[in-house]
Amino acid sequence: MNGGAVSFARLKKVILVTMQFSRLHYTVTVGRGKKKDTKRILAGVSGRCLPGQLLAVMGPTGSGKTSLINALAGRLPRGGSLEGSVLVNGAPRGRGFRAITAYVLQDDVLFSNLTVRETFRFAANIRLPTSINADTRMQLVEDVISELALGKAADTFIGSPWERGVSGGERKRVNIGVELLSNPSLIFLDEPTSGLDAFQAQNVMEALWTLAGNGRTVVTTIHQPRSSIFQMFDQLLLLSEGRIMYSGEAAKAVAYFSAAGFKCPEQFNPGDFFMDVTSMDYRTPESEAATRRRIGLLSDLYERSNVETEPAAVVIAETSRQDMETANKDQQFANHLAREFSLLFGRAWRQASRNKMLVIVTLAQTLLIGLVLAWLYSGMSKSYAGIQDESGILFFVAIFTAMGSMFGSLTTFGLERGIVNRERTNKAYRVLPYFLARFICDVPLRVGQGLLFGCILYWIVGLNPSAKAFFMFCFLVICEGLTGQGLGTALSAACKDEKVALAVAPVITTMLMLFGGFYANTATIPAVLRWIRYISHLYWAYMGLAVNDFRGRDGWACPPAVLELTPDCTISGDDILNQLGFGGNHIWEAFVGLLGLTFGFNALGYVFLRLSKPKFLPLAQTAVPSKKSA
Ligand SMILES: Nc1ncnc2c1ncn2[C@@H]1O[C@H](COP(=O)(O)OP(=O)(O)OP(=O)(O)O)[C@@H](O)[C@H]1O
């Protein structure tokens, strides 16, 4: 790895960030009813991270590392209480904090159908301001690829649990690279080396160390670093049971423990030693009590010895304060709306058009259902029973289209939600361009589905034999597909859990089906409930399909009993429409209804998505203790 090769120097200089945190207390409520209890996760944690330095947060599993890094990044989930003080360049975190921060989770989600290079290019384009020219951005992408040793995988798809893509380690490095491409001043990483082999772990940490060397502030949790990695740490914060065991210069940690009576053997990895000393041993009641005493002792010792991390002890350059104030006032998004749309559309199109499985499944099910219907109804006659068959098939077409499009949208949107929420939290783009891009990308699939369905079914079954009626049929199916897609998106955006959305969807469709005009004639529905049909796309689609099919046609046989008396008796298409309750309707009404609902459902989805922006636990900022009081 060629340390320092990333051409960030070409970009705007980073802000020198000093982060001081003091007496952070984080508690959550656990259990229910009488078993409800308060769990303390962070117990008065203090420390600091300085520009150009790498702070490692270490500790045994469950010691509170992730909670601490989330608290510092302002990303603790709601439902708990966080108190203490967090200062960035001497002031509480402001509006610009997220824009200058990168936050890399252990398992971030990525778009599966994009290659590594495409993923990086999107990140560079959406996060960097337009003042940085395209060549510089692309050079930056190539630098990040080489710096994170991703050259071999650069053109490999990210992949998903169903489609093999990059390896777990490569994926982790892609996550880091995506965040680096925003040219952050402050970087938080949660276990960036977990799941990597020793060589790759070393590479990743070297890259972070280099970034810190370039003036950035890097905070990372790490489980058990090897010696060569431990030596890269400037600052070390050692946690156990949410309490500080040590906080200060990493190079002084061994001497500190030694003075406390815990001597690290020669040639022993300090990282391993600290884990041994600070881990709880739950194997027997005796070992648990002994380790608890030791942790209590180390915690008390730290409390008594520490004054260094109190905020008053850190001097912050005036320029850094001003830079942060400017960042807090800066505009929040790197690109204007039109460019956001174009970038998001490019990504959505790649993701959708390469999702062969979705395209194949959608078209295959359309083909299958179309063929089965064509086979079943190919002998449809103009007998009295044929009226039932013909209106039945039209309603079935409406149901199938509504269901297929809604469930398709539910699943794809559910998968993207995590990525979109993360990107929105990072202030990468606004919701509207994302929403529009996604909607437009779905249109070709709906058009393809509508045309395929029409071509297979229409002529074999023998619906209204005019070319105009055929195209109207396809167009109605396409419009209904778009409405169903909108409903699926709205449901998915409204329900945080995909499983809840999948459970609610059939109930809503069944309700809308009941008011679709086939099972219950519009005229027989109680007046107070009749309005519901107007929000049923099945109603509009069925009405449109029926008017398109029956209007102006003639020659259906009357009921057998009537035929016995008057053998020439026939029923006209308009009589059938009257019977169905659509006598006074026109096709244009169906189009207006469907397009209105498409807009309405999508507008609802947009609002739900905007409202579902992840909300984090606020910090109850306590007064910063002065040096005297410490
Ligand atoms: N919201 C929560 N509700 C209940 N318990 C929680 C919550 N968040 C964290 N905890 C608990 O707090 C403790 C610290 O969790 P945290 O994830 O911060 O530890 P960690 O040191 O990062 O662990 P690991 O190394 O295993 O990732 C754990 O026991 C965890 O189960």
The ligand as an ORCA input file, in Angstrom:
! r2SCAN-3c Opt
* xyz 0 1
  N     -30.468      0.021     22.824
  C     -29.978     -0.906     23.661
  N     -30.804     -1.593     24.466
  C     -30.315     -2.512     25.324
  N     -29.025     -2.831     25.438
  C     -28.163     -2.178     24.643
  C     -28.583     -1.193     23.718
  N     -27.499     -0.715     23.060
  C     -26.438     -1.382     23.572
  N     -26.828     -2.252     24.525
  C     -25.977     -3.121     25.325
  O     -24.919     -2.321     25.792
  C     -23.707     -3.034     25.817
  C     -22.658     -2.316     24.979
  O     -23.030     -2.440     23.606
  P     -22.054     -1.969     22.455
  O     -22.614     -2.445     21.173
  O     -21.801     -0.541     22.610
  O     -20.740     -2.795     22.833
  P     -19.444     -3.074     21.987
  O     -18.322     -2.871     22.900
  O     -19.439     -2.285     20.740
  O     -19.629     -4.604     21.668
  P     -19.036     -5.462     20.435
  O     -17.557     -5.420     20.549
  O     -19.569     -6.835     20.723
  O     -19.569     -4.850     19.190
  C     -24.037     -4.421     25.315
  O     -24.246     -5.249     26.432
  C     -25.322     -4.225     24.543
  O     -26.086     -5.393     24.551
*
